Amino acid sequence: MAELHSSIVALVSLASGIASNHPAMGQCQLARLRHMGVSEEQIATVIEIARHIRDEAAQKLDVAFDAAAYPNGSQTQPVAEADAGGSCCSSTASGQSCC
């Protein structure tokens, strides 16, 4: 198995921590990435994509929950604006692709 460069491992770890709402918030990975010379722009892109994936997942969970909780569409709370099936690839607010 090929080894990944340590900066790639740190970027993946940072992104997965953000997307999963890990309580450590990727602070260790941020320090490591900066020490390795990864640009702030690249770090910001990874953070944006991870947050987008996290937020999209939460919206889809809300839609699925609302469908189960209010089967007749009689909810008193607004349903989240997300397609529970939907595409597996969308873009962030700035247009970054998540694929």
N, CA, C and O atoms as a printed pandas DataFrame, in Angstrom:
     atom_number atom_name residue_name chain_id  residue_number  x_coord  y_coord  z_coord
0              1         N          MET        A               1    0.844   -1.173    0.000
1              2        CA          MET        A               1    0.000    0.000    0.000
2              3         C          MET        A               1    0.896    1.245    0.000
3              4         O          MET        A               1    1.857    1.330    0.764
4              5         N          ALA        A               2    0.569    2.193   -0.856
5              6        CA          ALA        A               2    1.343    3.426   -0.949
6              7         C          ALA        A               2    1.037    4.336    0.245
7              8         O          ALA        A               2   -0.111    4.469    0.670
8              9         N          GLU        A               3    2.075    4.945    0.761
9             10        CA          GLU        A               3    1.899    5.876    1.869
10            11         C          GLU        A               3    1.513    7.249    1.342
11            12         O          GLU        A               3    2.012    7.692    0.307
12            13         N          LEU        A               4    0.619    7.918    2.063
13            14        CA          LEU        A               4    0.232    9.279    1.717
14            15         C          LEU        A               4    1.218   10.252    2.351
15            16         O          LEU        A               4    1.759    9.996    3.427
16            17         N          HIS        A               5    1.441   11.364    1.672
17            18        CA          HIS        A               5    2.281   12.421    2.234
18            19         C          HIS        A               5    1.633   12.908    3.531
19            20         O          HIS        A               5    0.407   12.938    3.638
20            21         N          SER        A               6    2.436   13.282    4.498
21            22        CA          SER        A               6    1.912   13.686    5.806
22            23         C          SER        A               6    0.972   14.888    5.712
23            24         O          SER        A               6    0.061   15.014    6.530
24            25         N          SER        A               7    1.172   15.767    4.738
25            26        CA          SER        A               7    0.271   16.910    4.594
26            27         C          SER        A               7   -1.110   16.463    4.113
27            28         O          SER        A               7   -2.123   17.046    4.500
28            29         N          ILE        A               8   -1.152   15.435    3.273
29            30        CA          ILE        A               8   -2.439   14.908    2.813
30            31         C          ILE        A               8   -3.170   14.257    3.983
31            32         O          ILE        A               8   -4.375   14.448    4.147
32            33         N          VAL        A               9   -2.462   13.505    4.777
33            34        CA          VAL        A               9   -3.069   12.872    5.956
34            35         C          VAL        A               9   -3.631   13.944    6.887
35            36         O          VAL        A               9   -4.746   13.797    7.389
36            37         N          ALA        A              10   -2.884   15.009    7.122
37            38        CA          ALA        A              10   -3.353   16.079    8.006
38            39         C          ALA        A              10   -4.569   16.797    7.418
39            40         O          ALA        A              10   -5.481   17.162    8.159
40            41         N          LEU        A              11   -4.597   17.006    6.101
41            42        CA          LEU        A              11   -5.749   17.643    5.460
42            43         C          LEU        A              11   -6.994   16.763    5.561
43            44         O          LEU        A              11   -8.085   17.255    5.849
44            45         N          VAL        A              12   -6.828   15.461    5.325
45            46        CA          VAL        A              12   -7.950   14.525    5.440
46            47         C          VAL        A              12   -8.449   14.488    6.884
47            48         O          VAL        A              12   -9.656   14.499    7.129
48            49         N          SER        A              13   -7.538   14.446    7.817
49            50        CA          SER        A              13   -7.908   14.411    9.230
50            51         C          SER        A              13   -8.645   15.690    9.634
51            52         O          SER        A              13   -9.647   15.635   10.346
52            53         N          LEU        A              14   -8.151   16.826    9.181
53            54        CA          LEU        A              14   -8.803   18.106    9.462
54            55         C          LEU        A              14  -10.227   18.105    8.902
55            56         O          LEU        A              14  -11.181   18.445    9.602
56            57         N          ALA        A              15  -10.356   17.724    7.644
57            58        CA          ALA        A              15  -11.669   17.731    6.993
58            59         C          ALA        A              15  -12.646   16.774    7.667
59            60         O          ALA        A              15  -13.804   17.123    7.895
60            61         N          SER        A              16  -12.183   15.579    7.983
61            62        CA          SER        A              16  -13.092   14.611    8.599
62            63         C          SER        A              16  -13.491   15.043   10.004
63            64         O          SER        A              16  -14.620   14.800   10.432
64            65         N          GLY        A              17  -12.587   15.674   10.714
65            66        CA          GLY        A              17  -12.911   16.177   12.049
66            67         C          GLY        A              17  -13.964   17.267   12.000
67            68         O          GLY        A              17  -14.870   17.301   12.833
68            69         N          ILE        A              18  -13.847   18.155   11.028
69            70        CA          ILE        A              18  -14.834   19.228   10.878
70            71         C          ILE        A              18  -16.176   18.639   10.457
71            72         O          ILE        A              18  -17.211   18.960   11.040
72            73         N          ALA        A              19  -16.153   17.775    9.442
73            74        CA          ALA        A              19  -17.394   17.201    8.919
74            75         C          ALA        A              19  -18.126   16.370    9.968
75            76         O          ALA        A              19  -19.353   16.273    9.936
76            77         N          SER        A              20  -17.394   15.778   10.885
77            78        CA          SER        A              20  -18.023   14.935   11.910
78            79         C          SER        A              20  -18.295   15.680   13.209
79            80         O          SER        A              20  -18.763   15.077   14.175
80            81         N          ASN        A              21  -18.012   16.979   13.251
81            82        CA          ASN        A              21  -18.190   17.782   14.474
82            83         C          ASN        A              21  -17.340   17.265   15.629
83            84         O          ASN        A              21  -17.776   17.294   16.780
84            85         N          HIS        A              22  -16.142   16.796   15.334
85            86        CA          HIS        A              22  -15.252   16.289   16.382
86            87         C          HIS        A              22  -14.917   17.426   17.350
87            88         O          HIS        A              22  -14.611   18.536   16.913
88            89         N          PRO        A              23  -14.971   17.166   18.640
89            90        CA          PRO        A              23  -14.745   18.236   19.619
90            91         C          PRO        A              23  -13.339   18.851   19.595
91            92         O          PRO        A              23  -13.166   19.972   20.073
92            93         N          ALA        A              24  -12.347   18.166   19.062
93            94        CA          ALA        A              24  -10.999   18.730   19.020
94            95         C          ALA        A              24  -10.871   19.819   17.962
95            96         O          ALA        A              24   -9.911   20.589   17.984
96            97         N          MET        A              25  -11.824   19.893   17.038
97            98        CA          MET        A              25  -11.901   20.939   16.019
98            99         C          MET        A              25  -10.668   21.034   15.132
99           100         O          MET        A              25  -10.437   22.088   14.540
100          101         N          GLY        A              26   -9.882   20.002   15.015
101          102        CA          GLY        A              26   -8.757   20.000   14.092
102          103         C          GLY        A              26   -7.595   20.900   14.458
103          104         O          GLY        A              26   -6.760   21.210   13.608
104          105         N          GLN        A              27   -7.528   21.319   15.699
105          106        CA          GLN        A              27   -6.466   22.248   16.095
106          107         C          GLN        A              27   -5.066   21.665   15.888
107          108         O          GLN        A              27   -4.157   22.374   15.457
108          109         N          CYS        A              28   -4.893   20.391   16.191
109          110        CA          CYS        A              28   -3.592   19.752   15.997
110          111         C          CYS        A              28   -3.215   19.739   14.519
111          112         O          CYS        A              28   -2.072   20.023   14.159
112          113         N          GLN        A              29   -4.197   19.404   13.656
113          114        CA          GLN        A              29   -3.927   19.353   12.222
114          115         C          GLN        A              29   -3.619   20.738   11.665
115          116         O          GLN        A              29   -2.753   20.878   10.801
116          117         N          LEU        A              30   -4.313   21.756   12.149
117          118        CA          LEU        A              30   -4.031   23.126   11.689
118          119         C          LEU        A              30   -2.587   23.508   11.983
119          120         O          LEU        A              30   -1.886   24.032   11.117
120          121         N          ALA        A              31   -2.152   23.247   13.194
121          122        CA          ALA        A              31   -0.771   23.564   13.568
122          123         C          ALA        A              31    0.218   22.782   12.711
123          124         O          ALA        A              31    1.220   23.330   12.250
124          125         N          ARG        A              32   -0.066   21.504   12.501
125          126        CA          ARG        A              32    0.816   20.653   11.701
126          127         C          ARG        A              32    0.883   21.145   10.253
127          128         O          ARG        A              32    1.966   21.219    9.672
128          129         N          LEU        A              33   -0.271   21.482    9.670
129          130        CA          LEU        A              33   -0.313   21.950    8.289
130          131         C          LEU        A              33    0.459   23.255    8.120
131          132         O          LEU        A              33    1.199   23.420    7.150
132          133         N          ARG        A              34    0.292   24.166    9.048
133          134        CA          ARG        A              34    1.016   25.441    8.978
134          135         C          ARG        A              34    2.514   25.217    9.129
135          136         O          ARG        A              34    3.316   25.858    8.451
136          137         N          HIS        A              35    2.883   24.313   10.011
137          138        CA          HIS        A              35    4.306   23.991   10.205
138          139         C          HIS        A              35    4.908   23.391    8.926
139          140         O          HIS        A              35    6.077   23.624    8.620
140          141         N          MET        A              36    4.103   22.620    8.181
141          142        CA          MET        A              36    4.576   22.011    6.933
142          143         C          MET        A              36    4.571   22.984    5.768
143          144         O          MET        A              36    5.050   22.649    4.685
144          145         N          GLY        A              37    4.040   24.182    5.967
145          146        CA          GLY        A              37    4.045   25.174    4.906
146          147         C          GLY        A              37    2.859   25.101    3.957
147          148         O          GLY        A              37    2.899   25.689    2.876
148          149         N          VAL        A              38    1.802   24.386    4.344
149          150        CA          VAL        A              38    0.596   24.355    3.514
150          151         C          VAL        A              38   -0.018   25.749    3.565
151          152         O          VAL        A              38   -0.130   26.354    4.631
152          153         N          SER        A              39   -0.414   26.248    2.397
153          154        CA          SER        A              39   -0.900   27.627    2.326
154          155         C          SER        A              39   -2.225   27.803    3.060
155          156         O          SER        A              39   -3.032   26.880    3.166
156          157         N          GLU        A              40   -2.417   29.019    3.561
157          158        CA          GLU        A              40   -3.666   29.347    4.249
158          159         C          GLU        A              40   -4.850   29.205    3.285
159          160         O          GLU        A              40   -5.947   28.837    3.704
160          161         N          GLU        A              41   -4.636   29.492    2.009
161          162        CA          GLU        A              41   -5.694   29.355    1.011
162          163         C          GLU        A              41   -6.124   27.888    0.869
163          164         O          GLU        A              41   -7.316   27.592    0.783
164          165         N          GLN        A              42   -5.153   26.982    0.846
165          166        CA          GLN        A              42   -5.489   25.559    0.752
166          167         C          GLN        A              42   -6.207   25.082    2.006
167          168         O          GLN        A              42   -7.167   24.316    1.920
168          169         N          ILE        A              43   -5.756   25.523    3.151
169          170        CA          ILE        A              43   -6.407   25.155    4.416
170          171         C          ILE        A              43   -7.840   25.681    4.430
171          172         O          ILE        A              43   -8.760   24.962    4.819
172          173         N          ALA        A              44   -8.033   26.928    4.008
173          174        CA          ALA        A              44   -9.374   27.524    3.978
174          175         C          ALA        A              44  -10.297   26.760    3.035
175          176         O          ALA        A              44  -11.481   26.597    3.329
176          177         N          THR        A              45   -9.770   26.291    1.909
177          178        CA          THR        A              45  -10.574   25.517    0.968
178          179         C          THR        A              45  -11.033   24.209    1.595
179          180         O          THR        A              45  -12.195   23.826    1.461
180          181         N          VAL        A              46  -10.130   23.531    2.274
181          182        CA          VAL        A              46  -10.475   22.271    2.943
182          183         C          VAL        A              46  -11.530   22.526    4.023
183          184         O          VAL        A              46  -12.478   21.751    4.149
184          185         N          ILE        A              47  -11.380   23.576    4.785
185          186        CA          ILE        A              47  -12.351   23.909    5.832
186          187         C          ILE        A              47  -13.712   24.199    5.213
187          188         O          ILE        A              47  -14.732   23.734    5.721
188          189         N          GLU        A              48  -13.741   24.962    4.118
189          190        CA          GLU        A              48  -15.003   25.291    3.470
190          191         C          GLU        A              48  -15.714   24.032    2.961
191          192         O          GLU        A              48  -16.919   23.874    3.157
192          193         N          ILE        A              49  -14.976   23.153    2.318
193          194        CA          ILE        A              49  -15.571   21.913    1.793
194          195         C          ILE        A              49  -16.077   21.039    2.933
195          196         O          ILE        A              49  -17.178   20.496    2.851
196          197         N          ALA        A              50  -15.299   20.898    3.982
197          198        CA          ALA        A              50  -15.710   20.062    5.119
198          199         C          ALA        A              50  -16.966   20.604    5.789
199          200         O          ALA        A              50  -17.864   19.842    6.149
200          201         N          ARG        A              51  -17.026   21.919    5.954
201          202        CA          ARG        A              51  -18.217   22.519    6.561
202          203         C          ARG        A              51  -19.438   22.325    5.659
203          204         O          ARG        A              51  -20.541   22.066    6.141
204          205         N          HIS        A              52  -19.231   22.450    4.365
205          206        CA          HIS        A              52  -20.327   22.263    3.416
206          207         C          HIS        A              52  -20.881   20.838    3.523
207          208         O          HIS        A              52  -22.095   20.643    3.574
208          209         N          ILE        A              53  -19.999   19.863    3.557
209          210        CA          ILE        A              53  -20.418   18.458    3.674
210          211         C          ILE        A              53  -21.149   18.232    4.992
211          212         O          ILE        A              53  -22.185   17.567    5.022
212          213         N          ARG        A              54  -20.619   18.778    6.076
213          214        CA          ARG        A              54  -21.261   18.646    7.389
214          215         C          ARG        A              54  -22.662   19.262    7.374
215          216         O          ARG        A              54  -23.619   18.648    7.846
216          217         N          ASP        A              55  -22.777   20.474    6.832
217          218        CA          ASP        A              55  -24.059   21.168    6.816
218          219         C          ASP        A              55  -25.064   20.477    5.903
219          220         O          ASP        A              55  -26.248   20.393    6.226
220          221         N          GLU        A              56  -24.589   19.985    4.763
221          222        CA          GLU        A              56  -25.461   19.268    3.840
222          223         C          GLU        A              56  -25.990   17.980    4.479
223          224         O          GLU        A              56  -27.160   17.636    4.317
224          225         N          ALA        A              57  -25.130   17.282    5.196
225          226        CA          ALA        A              57  -25.552   16.058    5.886
226          227         C          ALA        A              57  -26.618   16.376    6.936
227          228         O          ALA        A              57  -27.600   15.643    7.064
228          229         N          ALA        A              58  -26.432   17.447    7.675
229          230        CA          ALA        A              58  -27.409   17.832    8.694
230          231         C          ALA        A              58  -28.753   18.174    8.055
231          232         O          ALA        A              58  -29.803   17.802    8.579
232          233         N          GLN        A              59  -28.724   18.874    6.936
233          234        CA          GLN        A              59  -29.967   19.216    6.242
234          235         C          GLN        A              59  -30.697   17.960    5.771
235          236         O          GLN        A              59  -31.916   17.856    5.907
236          237         N          LYS        A              60  -29.951   17.016    5.221
237          238        CA          LYS        A              60  -30.572   15.783    4.737
238          239         C          LYS        A              60  -31.155   14.973    5.894
239          240         O          LYS        A              60  -32.210   14.356    5.746
240          241         N          LEU        A              61  -30.483   14.970    7.034
241          242        CA          LEU        A              61  -31.031   14.294    8.210
242          243         C          LEU        A              61  -32.321   14.967    8.676
243          244         O          LEU        A              61  -33.271   14.290    9.068
244          245         N          ASP        A              62  -32.351   16.300    8.633
245          246        CA          ASP        A              62  -33.549   17.032    9.022
246          247         C          ASP        A              62  -34.727   16.694    8.113
247          248         O          ASP        A              62  -35.849   16.512    8.587
248          249         N          VAL        A              63  -34.473   16.610    6.803
249          250        CA          VAL        A              63  -35.527   16.271    5.857
250          251         C          VAL        A              63  -36.058   14.873    6.138
251          252         O          VAL        A              63  -37.270   14.662    6.152
252          253         N          ALA        A              64  -35.165   13.920    6.363
253          254        CA          ALA        A              64  -35.585   12.545    6.646
254          255         C          ALA        A              64  -36.366   12.481    7.956
255          256         O          ALA        A              64  -37.377   11.785    8.047
256          257         N          PHE        A              65  -35.896   13.208    8.967
257          258        CA          PHE        A              65  -36.610   13.224   10.241
258          259         C          PHE        A              65  -37.990   13.831   10.084
259          260         O          PHE        A              65  -38.974   13.279   10.575
260          261         N          ASP        A              66  -38.070   14.981    9.392
261          262        CA          ASP        A              66  -39.360   15.630    9.192
262          263         C          ASP        A              66  -40.330   14.728    8.439
263          264         O          ASP        A              66  -41.520   14.701    8.753
264          265         N          ALA        A              67  -39.835   13.989    7.450
265          266        CA          ALA        A              67  -40.693   13.075    6.696
266          267         C          ALA        A              67  -41.259   11.987    7.610
267          268         O          ALA        A              67  -42.415   11.590    7.467
268          269         N          ALA        A              68  -40.438   11.508    8.549
269          270        CA          ALA        A              68  -40.903   10.480    9.482
270          271         C          ALA        A              68  -41.812   11.067   10.561
271          272         O          ALA        A              68  -42.807   10.454   10.946
272          273         N          ALA        A              69  -41.465   12.244   11.039
273          274        CA          ALA        A              69  -42.227   12.858   12.127
274          275         C          ALA        A              69  -43.565   13.418   11.661
275          276         O          ALA        A              69  -44.533   13.433   12.422
276          277         N          TYR        A              70  -43.622   13.874   10.424
277          278        CA          TYR        A              70  -44.828   14.505    9.891
278          279         C          TYR        A              70  -45.213   13.837    8.566
279          280         O          TYR        A              70  -45.096   14.462    7.512
280          281         N          PRO        A              71  -45.669   12.581    8.602
281          282        CA          PRO        A              71  -45.924   11.839    7.362
282          283         C          PRO        A              71  -46.986   12.476    6.469
283          284         O          PRO        A              71  -46.985   12.249    5.259
284          285         N          ASN        A              72  -47.885   13.261    7.039
285          286        CA          ASN        A              72  -48.922   13.908    6.238
286          287         C          ASN        A              72  -48.555   15.329    5.846
287          288         O          ASN        A              72  -49.384   16.068    5.314
288          289         N          GLY        A              73  -47.309   15.712    6.109
289          290        CA          GLY        A              73  -46.877   17.069    5.787
290          291         C          GLY        A              73  -47.514   18.117    6.671
291          292         O          GLY        A              73  -47.660   19.268    6.259
292          293         N          SER        A              74  -47.900   17.740    7.888
293          294        CA          SER        A              74  -48.603   18.659    8.783
294          295         C          SER        A              74  -47.680   19.274    9.832
295          296         O          SER        A              74  -48.135   19.660   10.908
296          297         N          GLN        A              75  -46.393   19.365    9.525
297          298        CA          GLN        A              75  -45.457   19.900   10.501
298          299         C          GLN        A              75  -45.734   21.371   10.787
299          300         O          GLN        A              75  -46.224   22.108    9.931
300          301         N          THR        A              76  -45.410   21.778   12.003
301          302        CA          THR        A              76  -45.550   23.182   12.360
302          303         C          THR        A              76  -44.238   23.912   12.152
303          304         O          THR        A              76  -44.216   25.141   12.090
304          305         N          GLN        A              77  -43.147   23.175   12.044
305          306        CA          GLN        A              77  -41.830   23.760   11.786
306          307         C          GLN        A              77  -41.534   23.648   10.292
307          308         O          GLN        A              77  -41.959   22.685    9.654
308          309         N          PRO        A              78  -40.810   24.618    9.723
309          310        CA          PRO        A              78  -40.480   24.519    8.296
310          311         C          PRO        A              78  -39.553   23.343    8.018
311          312         O          PRO        A              78  -38.646   23.058    8.799
312          313         N          VAL        A              79  -39.785   22.674    6.913
313          314        CA          VAL        A              79  -38.943   21.548    6.505
314          315         C          VAL        A              79  -37.663   22.098    5.917
315          316         O          VAL        A              79  -37.688   23.078    5.172
316          317         N          ALA        A              80  -36.537   21.472    6.248
317          318        CA          ALA        A              80  -35.242   21.902    5.710
318          319         C          ALA        A              80  -35.267   21.830    4.192
319          320         O          ALA        A              80  -35.896   20.941    3.618
320          321         N          GLU        A              81  -34.591   22.751    3.552
321          322        CA          GLU        A              81  -34.520   22.817    2.093
322          323         C          GLU        A              81  -33.403   21.927    1.592
323          324         O          GLU        A              81  -32.322   22.402    1.243
324          325         N          ALA        A              82  -33.675   20.625    1.557
325          326        CA          ALA        A              82  -32.680   19.687    1.051
326          327         C          ALA        A              82  -33.387   18.461    0.517
327          328         O          ALA        A              82  -34.416   18.043    1.048
328          329         N          ASP        A              83  -32.836   17.891   -0.525
329          330        CA          ASP        A              83  -33.384   16.679   -1.108
330          331         C          ASP        A              83  -32.768   15.497   -0.375
331          332         O          ASP        A              83  -31.546   15.346   -0.371
332          333         N          ALA        A              84  -33.578   14.667    0.239
333          334        CA          ALA        A              84  -33.064   13.542    1.015
334          335         C          ALA        A              84  -32.301   12.551    0.154
335          336         O          ALA        A              84  -31.402   11.876    0.656
336          337         N          GLY        A              85  -32.628   12.443   -1.119
337          338        CA          GLY        A              85  -31.884   11.563   -2.024
338          339         C          GLY        A              85  -30.733   12.349   -2.620
339          340         O          GLY        A              85  -29.571   12.166   -2.255
340          341         N          GLY        A              86  -31.074   13.205   -3.521
341          342        CA          GLY        A              86  -30.172   14.203   -4.074
342          343         C          GLY        A              86  -28.891   13.719   -4.688
343          344         O          GLY        A              86  -28.571   12.531   -4.673
344          345         N          SER        A              87  -28.183   14.647   -5.215
345          346        CA          SER        A              87  -26.904   14.395   -5.846
346          347         C          SER        A              87  -25.844   14.117   -4.793
347          348         O          SER        A              87  -25.938   14.590   -3.660
348          349         N          CYS        A              88  -24.852   13.360   -5.171
349          350        CA          CYS        A              88  -23.772   13.092   -4.228
350          351         C          CYS        A              88  -22.672   14.140   -4.359
351          352         O          CYS        A              88  -21.675   14.089   -3.638
352          353         N          CYS        A              89  -22.846   15.073   -5.261
353          354        CA          CYS        A              89  -21.801   16.072   -5.474
354          355         C          CYS        A              89  -22.428   17.437   -5.661
355          356         O          CYS        A              89  -23.180   17.662   -6.609
356          357         N          SER        A              90  -22.120   18.332   -4.768
357          358        CA          SER        A              90  -22.598   19.708   -4.896
358          359         C          SER        A              90  -21.425   20.637   -4.661
359          360         O          SER        A              90  -20.315   20.193   -4.365
360          361         N          SER        A              91  -21.676   21.919   -4.793
361          362        CA          SER        A              91  -20.610   22.898   -4.625
362          363         C          SER        A              91  -20.832   23.735   -3.380
363          364         O          SER        A              91  -21.960   23.879   -2.908
364          365         N          THR        A              92  -19.748   24.285   -2.853
365          366        CA          THR        A              92  -19.826   25.174   -1.697
366          367         C          THR        A              92  -20.320   26.532   -2.166
367          368         O          THR        A              92  -20.498   26.755   -3.363
368          369         N          ALA        A              93  -20.541   27.440   -1.221
369          370        CA          ALA        A              93  -21.016   28.785   -1.546
370          371         C          ALA        A              93  -20.072   29.516   -2.497
371          372         O          ALA        A              93  -20.521   30.306   -3.328
372          373         N          SER        A              94  -18.780   29.264   -2.385
373          374        CA          SER        A              94  -17.818   29.932   -3.265
374          375         C          SER        A              94  -17.600   29.189   -4.570
375          376         O          SER        A              94  -16.816   29.625   -5.413
376          377         N          GLY        A              95  -18.299   28.052   -4.744
377          378        CA          GLY        A              95  -18.184   27.306   -5.987
378          379         C          GLY        A              95  -17.194   26.159   -5.963
379          380         O          GLY        A              95  -16.961   25.527   -6.993
380          381         N          GLN        A              96  -16.601   25.873   -4.798
381          382        CA          GLN        A              96  -15.678   24.746   -4.687
382          383         C          GLN        A              96  -16.442   23.452   -4.843
383          384         O          GLN        A              96  -17.469   23.268   -4.189
384          385         N          SER        A              97  -15.982   22.560   -5.680
385          386        CA          SER        A              97  -16.619   21.261   -5.844
386          387         C          SER        A              97  -16.248   20.355   -4.676
387          388         O          SER        A              97  -15.120   20.387   -4.186
388          389         N          CYS        A              98  -17.202   19.556   -4.241
389          390        CA          CYS        A              98  -16.948   18.618   -3.146
390          391         C          CYS        A              98  -16.564   17.242   -3.657
391          392         O          CYS        A              98  -16.425   16.306   -2.870
392          393         N          CYS        A              99  -16.394   17.107   -4.947
393          394        CA          CYS        A              99  -16.047   15.814   -5.541
394          395         C          CYS        A              99  -14.620   15.818   -6.061
395          396         O          CYS        A              99  -14.155   14.811   -6.595
